[in-house]
Amino acid sequence: MKKIVAMALALLLAGGALAETSRPIDLLCLFAEEGNEHQVKALLLQDPTLVNDRGGNGFTPLHWAAGAGHKRVADILLAQGAAIDARDDAGATPLHLAAFKGQAALVGLLLAHGAEPGAQNLKARTPLHDAAGMGHYRILEMLLAKGAPIDQGDMAAMTPLLLAAQYGQTKALALLLKKGADLKLRNAQEASALHLSAQYGHYAASKHLLGAGADPNLHNQLGFTPLQYAAMRGDVDLVRLLVGRGAQANLPDKHAQTPLHWAELKGHAAAATLLRQATGAATASSPEMN
């Protein structure tokens, strides 16, 4: 009788949710996402096995609570035996979602309950990848303190540092470098962190990487240097930064196009002018061969 009353109460409290779904697991996932503790408790009282059932996209209720930042709901689910490292259809654990969403309290809770900090999803990305790409500094600290692999590459050989560079997360990449991330690692296209920060126009990240010793004259798989990407964008500040830190303005790519060629082809007059000056200075300072 107690279970029947609990189920009736849960359905009553659901209200409009019944218009969307009548499957108990879908209701439980909805309540977990919303942080509705009473409804979560009522449904689990009626059927405790729901705690590890899967709703849309293979999410368990704990996935929803973790991603939405509902610690008290997560506590309830864990107390009922929720699988800490349950996988959704993409292979992500609740810790992946909490790290991606910046839910530091949930990250702490999950780690305290034994969540695997180096768990890989189907793309071989870890929670550290997710936190790095989103720039969640505190979560990076928490994951690294629990032994998350700092240089783990995903299926495209993207490390957390490379993702931080691509998305311009300067504080995150600074922390990763401080903690020992390998600046020399490149992705499957042979792009370095500096290639990625320059390609996407991230001045501050590029400046920090150069200060940490990034080589501005590396070629990626296409033969591009970071300066070529800055020239393509017409980013005068980034061009000036790279040239000032030793980027060679006359290095050609695989199609024999120099950064100057690219600036001219893209119609970036200011960047082209700066690169002409840099190329001329380089030519003038180079001794003639006898």
C-alpha positions as CSV (number, residue, x, y, z in Angstrom):
1,M,0.0,0.0,0.0
2,K,2.9,2.4,0.9
3,K,4.4,1.9,-2.6
4,I,1.1,2.5,-4.3
5,V,0.6,5.8,-2.4
6,A,4.2,6.9,-3.2
7,M,3.7,6.2,-6.9
8,A,0.4,8.1,-6.9
9,L,2.0,11.0,-5.2
10,A,4.9,11.1,-7.7
11,L,2.5,11.1,-10.6
12,L,0.4,13.8,-9.0
13,L,3.4,16.0,-8.5
14,A,4.5,15.4,-12.1
15,G,1.6,17.4,-13.3
16,G,2.3,18.5,-16.9
17,A,5.2,16.1,-17.2
18,L,2.7,13.3,-17.9
19,A,1.8,15.0,-21.1
20,E,5.4,14.4,-22.3
21,T,5.9,10.9,-21.0
22,S,4.4,8.2,-18.9
23,R,7.4,5.9,-18.6
24,P,8.7,5.8,-15.0
25,I,12.3,6.1,-16.0
26,D,11.6,9.2,-18.2
27,L,9.8,10.8,-15.3
28,L,12.7,10.0,-12.9
29,C,15.2,11.5,-15.4
30,L,13.0,14.6,-15.7
31,F,12.8,15.0,-12.0
32,A,16.5,14.5,-11.6
33,E,17.2,17.1,-14.2
34,E,14.9,19.6,-12.4
35,G,16.2,18.8,-9.0
36,N,12.9,17.7,-7.7
37,E,14.0,15.7,-4.6
38,H,10.5,14.6,-3.4
39,Q,9.4,13.2,-6.8
40,V,12.8,11.4,-7.1
41,K,12.3,9.8,-3.7
42,A,8.7,8.8,-4.4
43,L,9.5,7.1,-7.7
44,L,12.5,5.2,-6.2
45,L,10.4,4.2,-3.2
46,Q,7.9,2.7,-5.7
47,D,10.6,1.0,-7.8
48,P,14.2,1.1,-6.6
49,T,15.5,-0.6,-9.8
50,L,14.8,2.6,-11.7
51,V,17.9,4.2,-10.3
52,N,20.1,2.6,-13.0
53,D,17.6,2.5,-15.9
54,R,18.3,4.6,-18.9
55,G,16.2,7.3,-20.5
56,G,16.9,9.4,-23.6
57,N,20.4,9.2,-25.1
58,G,21.2,6.5,-22.6
59,F,21.3,8.9,-19.7
60,T,20.7,7.5,-16.2
61,P,19.1,9.8,-13.6
62,L,22.6,10.4,-12.2
63,H,23.7,11.8,-15.6
64,W,20.9,14.3,-15.5
65,A,21.5,15.3,-11.9
66,A,25.2,15.6,-12.5
67,G,24.9,17.8,-15.6
68,A,22.3,20.0,-14.0
69,G,24.2,20.5,-10.8
70,H,21.7,19.0,-8.4
71,K,23.8,17.7,-5.5
72,R,21.0,16.7,-3.2
73,V,19.3,14.6,-5.9
74,A,22.7,13.0,-6.8
75,D,23.1,12.1,-3.1
76,I,19.7,10.4,-3.1
77,L,20.5,8.5,-6.3
78,L,23.9,7.4,-5.0
79,A,22.4,6.3,-1.7
80,Q,20.0,4.1,-3.7
81,G,22.9,2.5,-5.6
82,A,23.3,4.6,-8.7
83,A,26.2,3.3,-10.8
84,I,28.9,6.0,-10.5
85,D,30.5,5.4,-13.9
86,A,27.4,4.5,-15.9
87,R,27.8,5.2,-19.6
88,D,25.3,7.0,-21.9
89,D,25.0,6.3,-25.6
90,A,28.2,8.3,-26.3
91,G,30.1,6.5,-23.6
92,A,30.1,9.5,-21.2
93,T,29.9,9.1,-17.5
94,P,28.1,11.4,-15.1
95,L,31.6,12.9,-14.3
96,H,32.0,13.8,-18.0
97,L,28.7,15.8,-17.9
98,A,29.5,17.5,-14.6
99,A,33.0,18.5,-15.9
100,F,31.6,19.8,-19.2
101,K,28.8,21.8,-17.5
102,G,31.2,23.3,-14.9
103,Q,29.4,21.7,-12.0
104,A,32.3,21.7,-9.5
105,A,30.2,20.5,-6.5
106,L,29.0,17.5,-8.5
107,V,32.5,16.8,-9.7
108,G,33.7,16.7,-6.1
109,L,30.8,14.5,-5.0
110,L,31.3,12.0,-7.9
111,L,35.1,11.8,-7.3
112,A,34.5,11.3,-3.6
113,H,32.3,8.3,-4.4
114,G,35.0,6.8,-6.6
115,A,34.2,8.1,-10.1
116,E,37.0,7.3,-12.6
117,P,38.8,10.6,-13.4
118,G,40.3,9.1,-16.6
119,A,37.2,7.5,-18.0
120,Q,37.0,7.7,-21.8
121,N,33.9,8.2,-23.9
122,L,33.5,6.7,-27.3
123,K,35.8,9.5,-28.7
124,A,38.4,8.6,-26.1
125,R,37.8,12.0,-24.4
126,T,38.1,12.2,-20.6
127,P,36.4,14.6,-18.1
128,L,39.7,16.5,-18.2
129,H,39.2,17.1,-22.0
130,D,35.7,18.5,-21.3
131,A,36.9,20.8,-18.5
132,A,39.8,22.0,-20.5
133,G,37.8,22.9,-23.6
134,M,35.3,24.8,-21.5
135,G,37.9,26.5,-19.3
136,H,36.6,25.2,-16.0
137,Y,39.7,25.9,-13.9
138,R,38.6,24.6,-10.5
139,I,37.4,21.4,-12.1
140,L,40.7,20.9,-13.8
141,E,42.4,21.2,-10.5
142,M,40.1,18.7,-8.9
143,L,40.5,16.1,-11.7
144,L,44.3,16.5,-11.8
145,A,44.5,16.1,-8.0
146,K,42.8,12.7,-8.5
147,G,45.2,11.6,-11.1
148,A,43.4,12.4,-14.4
149,P,45.8,11.7,-17.3
150,I,47.1,15.1,-18.4
151,D,48.3,14.2,-21.8
152,Q,45.6,11.7,-22.9
153,G,44.8,12.1,-26.5
154,D,41.4,11.5,-28.0
155,M,40.6,9.7,-31.3
156,A,42.0,12.8,-33.1
157,A,45.0,12.9,-30.8
158,M,43.6,16.0,-29.2
159,T,45.0,16.4,-25.6
160,P,43.3,18.6,-23.0
161,L,46.0,21.2,-23.7
162,L,45.3,21.2,-27.4
163,L,41.5,21.7,-26.7
164,A,42.2,24.5,-24.3
165,A,44.3,26.2,-27.0
166,Q,41.7,25.7,-29.7
167,Y,39.0,27.3,-27.6
168,G,41.2,30.1,-26.2
169,Q,41.0,29.0,-22.6
170,T,44.2,30.8,-21.5
171,K,43.9,30.1,-17.7
172,A,43.2,26.5,-18.4
173,L,46.1,26.0,-20.6
174,A,48.4,27.9,-18.2
175,L,47.3,25.5,-15.4
176,L,47.8,22.4,-17.6
177,L,51.3,23.6,-18.6
178,K,52.1,24.3,-14.9
179,K,51.0,20.8,-14.0
180,G,53.3,19.3,-16.7
181,A,51.3,19.0,-19.9
182,D,53.5,18.3,-22.9
183,L,53.7,21.4,-25.1
184,K,55.3,19.4,-27.9
185,L,52.3,17.0,-28.5
186,R,50.4,17.5,-31.7
187,N,47.0,16.2,-33.0
188,A,46.3,13.9,-35.9
189,Q,46.8,16.8,-38.3
190,E,50.1,17.6,-36.8
191,A,48.8,20.8,-35.3
192,S,50.4,22.1,-32.2
193,A,48.7,24.1,-29.5
194,L,50.0,27.3,-31.1
195,H,48.6,26.3,-34.5
196,L,45.2,25.9,-32.9
197,S,45.3,29.1,-30.9
198,A,46.4,31.0,-34.0
199,Q,44.0,29.3,-36.3
200,Y,41.0,30.4,-34.1
201,G,42.4,33.8,-33.4
202,H,43.1,33.5,-29.7
203,Y,45.7,36.2,-29.0
204,A,46.1,35.7,-25.2
205,A,46.4,32.0,-25.5
206,S,49.0,32.3,-28.3
207,K,51.0,34.8,-26.2
208,H,51.1,32.4,-23.3
209,L,52.1,29.5,-25.4
210,L,54.9,31.5,-27.0
211,G,56.1,32.5,-23.5
212,A,56.1,28.8,-22.5
213,G,58.4,28.0,-25.4
214,A,56.0,27.0,-28.3
215,D,57.8,26.9,-31.6
216,P,56.2,29.5,-34.0
217,N,57.7,27.9,-37.1
218,L,56.3,24.3,-36.9
219,H,54.4,23.1,-40.0
220,N,51.3,21.1,-39.7
221,Q,50.1,18.4,-42.1
222,L,49.1,21.1,-44.6
223,G,52.4,22.8,-44.3
224,F,50.9,25.7,-42.5
225,T,52.7,27.6,-39.6
226,P,50.8,29.5,-37.0
227,L,51.7,32.7,-38.9
228,Q,50.0,31.4,-42.0
229,Y,46.7,31.1,-40.0
230,A,47.1,34.5,-38.5
231,A,47.7,35.9,-42.0
232,M,44.6,34.2,-43.4
233,R,42.5,35.8,-40.6
234,G,44.1,39.2,-41.2
235,D,44.7,39.3,-37.5
236,V,47.3,42.1,-37.3
237,D,47.9,41.8,-33.6
238,L,48.5,38.1,-33.8
239,V,50.7,38.5,-36.9
240,R,52.8,41.1,-35.0
241,L,53.0,38.9,-31.9
242,L,54.2,35.9,-33.9
243,V,56.7,37.8,-36.0
244,G,58.0,39.5,-32.9
245,R,58.5,36.1,-31.3
246,G,60.5,34.7,-34.2
247,A,57.9,33.5,-36.7
248,Q,59.5,33.4,-40.1
249,A,57.4,35.5,-42.5
250,N,58.7,33.8,-45.7
251,L,58.1,30.2,-44.9
252,P,56.0,28.6,-47.6
253,D,53.3,25.9,-47.1
254,K,52.9,22.8,-49.3
255,H,51.5,24.9,-52.1
256,A,54.4,27.4,-51.9
257,Q,52.2,30.0,-50.3
258,T,53.8,32.2,-47.7
259,P,51.9,34.1,-45.0
260,L,52.2,37.2,-47.2
261,H,50.6,35.4,-50.1
262,W,47.7,34.3,-47.9
263,A,47.2,37.8,-46.5
264,E,47.1,39.2,-50.1
265,L,44.8,36.4,-51.3
266,K,42.3,37.1,-48.5
267,G,42.4,40.8,-49.0
268,H,43.9,41.7,-45.6
269,A,45.8,44.8,-46.5
270,A,47.1,45.7,-43.0
271,A,48.4,42.2,-42.3
272,A,50.0,42.1,-45.8
273,T,51.8,45.4,-45.2
274,L,53.1,44.1,-41.9
275,L,54.3,40.9,-43.5
276,R,56.0,42.8,-46.3
277,Q,57.9,44.7,-43.7
278,A,58.8,41.6,-41.9
279,T,59.9,39.8,-45.0
280,G,61.9,42.7,-46.2
281,A,63.7,42.9,-42.8
282,A,64.4,39.2,-42.9
283,T,65.8,39.5,-46.5
284,A,67.9,42.5,-45.7
285,S,69.4,40.8,-42.6
286,S,70.3,37.6,-44.4
287,P,73.9,37.6,-45.8
288,E,74.3,37.0,-49.5
289,M,76.0,33.7,-50.5
290,N,79.3,34.2,-52.2
